[in-house]
Amino acid sequence: MFKHRYTITAINKTTRDECVMEVSAKNKDAIEESLGNKYIIQDIQKKPTEIEQTIDRLSVRSVTEDDILKMLQFLAQALGRGVRLRKALEFLLASEEKRSVRYVIQQILDRIKEQFTSYYDVFKDFPEYFDHSFLGIVRAGESTGTLADNILQYIEDRRKMLSQKDKIYGILIKRGALFFVVMAVATIILTFVIPQFSKLFEGSDHAPDILIILNGVAAGIKKYGFIVLLTLAGGITAFVFFVKQNYQFKKTFDRLIVRMPVVGDVLRTYYTCQYLYFTGTLLIKNVNYIKIMDILIEQTHNIPFKEVFEIMRENVVKGVALPDMLKRSEQKLKTSYRKVPRGYLLPSLTQALEMGAATGSMGQILYDAFLSYEVQLHQKINKAVKIFDGIFYTLIVLIMGTLFAAMGAAMAALYQNAGSII
């Protein structure tokens, strides 16, 4: 029988020191039999072979966000009971069935074994699994001693957003598939059927105008279609490149999105919710406001909103009260601090800040406001989806209606002028 490599965690019976060793053995029973006299064996883990490690690396892409949230929920519950992160991960590694998730857990364990300074430093090395929002929650939780509660609250809020995101993605996938089918049918009709109808009117002046127009479009598609597709692909590639690589271009694009109807309203509500959520939850846990803004700025990707939060942070450092900051900005008073740009955060945020300052419970007031704004956010997303559906189906009806109208007009013209055409 072939031997396998095992990693053993054990305690020396003589020195009482904990040690980790690697041995080759046929099975776990053989290890316990050979080491049982000198060591108290605590854990035995079989090391994956090179082939198994390769399979793990190939399958890591199948890790879903739901898998990560389930893992975080277990870790948060373990931390809440006083279990160390390493022990919790080792237990999870032994019990997890999904190979790709085990690979992620092993990566984190290897990082902890190299050097453990803080939970934040561990998780931030894996941005493909843990986003800026989560890292901000971890940093705040470590500073207040409420890491487990923070992670559990993050999971609850994240699952709400994932449910909404899955709904939107489902709609986009279904509409995208339908649009692809419609465009394929429309292209076939336009490039093959319409020219055949046009041939019936050759040498005649009875061809309907709509048929003449569409026949010209069909001829243009046949002649320039490939060039148009190539240009479109190049344009999209260039756009993505500039958005990722050019700061000023991305800033202009982000500002344009915020100014757009419907979409801009959703974005303004979303970032207002983000501000209320981070500020409210972390103020309740006695986190310093400047540190809260640092976390919020770090996880904000929209450049104009990021600049708004940076200005707010700068003003607070200068001693400006939160309610006065937005209020004076709206009144355009001359002050020594930088004015917060208008048109980004929702104007009603000022009322929540004033109420929090008046009652002395800023954190709770802002979190309550977040719960209210969260409902508005979902309502606005649903409204945006309905508007998108309306535009989408109108476009579909317009495309197919034009094609069928052209074919119908051609058949009617043929019927009416059959004698002269023949």
Secondary structure, DSSP 8 states (H G I E B T S, - for coil): ---EEEEEEEEETTT--EEEEEEEESSHHHHHHHHTTTEEEEEEEE---HHHHHHHHHHGGG--HHHHHHHHHHHHHHHHTT--HHHHHHHHHHH---HHHHHHHHHHHHHHHH--S-HHHHHTT-TTTS-HHHHHHHHHHHHHT-HHHHHHHHHHHHHHHHHHHHHHHHHHHHHHHHHHHHHHHHHHIIIIIHHHHHHTTTT-S---HHHHHHHHHHHHHHHHHHHHHHHHHHHHHHHHHHHHH-HHHHHHHHHHHHHSTTHHHHHHHHHHHHHHHHHHHHHHTT--HHHHHHHHHHT---HHHHHHHHHHHHHHHTT--HHHHHHHHHHT---SS----SSSS-TTHHHHHHHHHHHT-HHHHHHHHHHHHHHHHHHHHHHHHHHHHHHHHHHHHHHHHHHHHHHHHHHHHHHHTHHHH-
